Amino acid sequence: MSNKKNITTDEFALLAFKSSITLDPFHMLSNWSISSSTSCNWLGVTCDERHGRVRALNLGNMDLKGTISPQLGNLSFLVDLHLNGNSFHGELPHELLQLKRLKLLNLSYNSFVGEIPSRIGTIPHVISQLGRLRILDVRNNKLSGTIPSTISDMSSLEEIHLSNNTLSGMIYSHRYNTKIIC
């Protein structure tokens, strides 16, 4: 019974995200509805077979326009989030910091503004709360603020892409296998 509640939580989070999308010109999310099959069969959604929870959300390059719903932070099993190459705008919700299992965050080629919430700060010091994050890609947005020096202390990070924003600061890599593109 509790597993059904978890699936409902994921479906609610995805539907709240869909409701924040103002333009879906190719009707990519047309099968995202409670009346259709489980959310694990929705376009761009991949679920963990063991728990039936949303593991990946890949909506890259779908010409979607809108904002990011704070409810996306309720996808507690999310590992990969790809929203790159769309027309998402506005500020990033601090609820993204709740995604403790997140390994890949690709928000590149959108129109996000402001700081990556210090709440993700600009890339705030609290980004270290995403302890499993391997890839951070926020290039080609309109983000501003200071890059925290603590980002180089995140042992899980393998790639950081920050170019074409108005970020300031330096990143020092203590690891030789970290790819940094600023």
MOSULLIN-V927800 format. One record per pair of residues at least 24 apart in sequence whose ideal C-beta (glycine too) atoms are under 10 Angstrom apart, sorted by the first residue. I is the first residue (numbers start at 1). J is the second residue. Records with the same first field share a line. If there is no record, write none. Layout:
I->J + J
//
This chain:
3->51 + 52 + 53
4->52
6->51 + 52 + 53 + 54 + 76 + 77
7->38 + 39 + 40 + 47 + 51 + 52 + 53 + 54
8->34 + 39
9->53 + 54 + 71 + 74 + 75 + 76
10->38 + 39 + 40 + 45 + 47 + 51 + 52 + 53 + 54 + 55 + 74 + 75 + 76 + 77 + 78
11->38 + 39 + 40 + 42 + 45 + 54
12->39 + 71 + 74
13->39 + 54 + 57 + 69 + 70 + 71 + 72 + 73 + 74 + 75 + 76 + 78 + 95
14->39 + 42 + 44 + 45 + 54 + 57 + 69 + 71 + 72 + 74 + 75
15->39 + 42 + 69 + 71
16->69 + 70 + 71 + 72 + 74
17->57 + 59 + 66 + 67 + 68 + 69 + 70 + 71 + 72 + 74 + 75 + 83
18->42 + 59 + 64 + 66 + 69
19->66 + 69 + 71
20->64 + 66 + 67 + 68 + 69 + 70 + 71 + 72 + 88 + 90 + 93
21->59 + 62 + 64 + 65 + 66 + 67 + 68 + 69 + 86 + 87 + 88
22->64 + 65 + 66 + 67 + 87 + 89
23->63 + 64 + 65 + 66 + 86 + 87
24->59 + 62 + 63 + 64 + 65 + 66 + 86
25->62 + 63 + 64 + 65
26->62 + 63 + 64
28->59 + 62 + 63 + 64
29->59 + 62 + 64
44->82 + 83
45->75
46->78 + 79 + 80
47->77
48->77 + 78 + 79 + 101
50->77
51->77
52->77
53->77 + 78 + 101
54->78 + 79
55->79 + 80 + 101
56->80 + 81 + 82 + 103 + 104
57->81 + 82 + 83
58->82 + 83 + 84 + 104 + 106
59->83 + 84 + 85 + 86 + 88
60->84 + 85 + 86 + 106 + 107 + 108 + 109
61->85 + 86 + 109
62->86 + 87
63->87
64->88 + 110
65->89 + 110 + 111
66->90
67->91 + 92 + 93 + 112
68->92 + 93 + 95 + 96 + 107 + 110 + 112
69->93 + 95
70->94 + 95 + 96 + 98
71->95
72->96 + 98 + 99
73->97 + 98 + 99
74->98 + 99
75->99 + 101 + 102
76->100 + 101
77->101 + 102
78->102 + 103 + 104 + 105
79->103 + 104 + 132 + 134
80->104 + 105 + 106 + 134 + 135
81->105 + 106 + 107
82->106 + 107 + 108 + 137
83->107 + 108 + 109 + 110 + 112
84->108 + 109 + 110 + 137 + 138 + 139 + 140
85->109 + 110 + 140
86->110 + 111
87->111
88->112 + 141
89->113 + 141 + 142
90->114
91->115 + 116 + 117 + 119 + 143
92->116 + 117 + 119 + 120 + 121 + 138 + 141 + 143
93->117 + 119 + 120
94->118 + 119 + 120 + 121 + 124 + 126
95->119 + 120
96->120 + 127 + 130
97->121 + 124 + 126 + 127 + 129 + 130
98->129 + 130
99->129 + 130 + 132 + 133
100->129 + 130 + 131 + 132 + 133
101->130 + 131 + 132 + 133
102->130 + 131 + 132 + 133 + 134 + 135 + 136
103->130 + 132 + 133 + 134 + 135 + 156 + 158
104->132 + 133 + 134 + 135 + 136 + 137 + 158 + 159
105->130 + 133 + 134 + 135 + 136 + 137 + 138
106->135 + 136 + 137 + 138 + 139 + 159 + 161
107->136 + 137 + 138 + 139 + 140 + 141 + 143 + 161
108->136 + 137 + 138 + 139 + 140 + 141 + 161 + 162 + 163 + 164
109->137 + 138 + 139 + 140 + 141 + 164
110->138 + 139 + 140 + 141 + 142 + 143
111->140 + 141 + 142
112->138 + 140 + 141 + 142 + 143 + 165
113->141 + 142 + 143 + 144 + 165
114->141 + 142 + 143 + 144 + 145
115->143 + 144 + 145 + 146 + 167
116->141 + 143 + 144 + 145 + 147 + 148 + 162 + 165 + 167
117->145
118->145 + 146 + 148
121->145 + 146 + 147 + 148
122->146 + 147 + 148 + 151 + 162 + 165 + 166 + 167 + 168 + 169
123->147 + 148 + 150 + 151 + 160 + 162 + 165 + 167 + 169 + 171
124->148 + 150 + 151
125->149 + 150 + 151 + 153
126->150
127->151 + 154 + 157
128->153 + 154 + 155 + 156 + 157
130->154 + 156 + 157
131->155 + 156
132->156 + 157
133->157 + 158 + 160
134->158 + 159
135->159 + 160 + 161 + 179
136->160 + 161 + 162
137->161 + 162 + 163 + 181
138->162 + 163 + 164 + 165 + 167
139->163 + 164 + 165 + 181 + 182
140->164 + 165
141->165 + 166 + 167
142->166
143->167
144->168
145->169
146->170
147->171 + 182
151->180
152->178 + 180
154->178
//
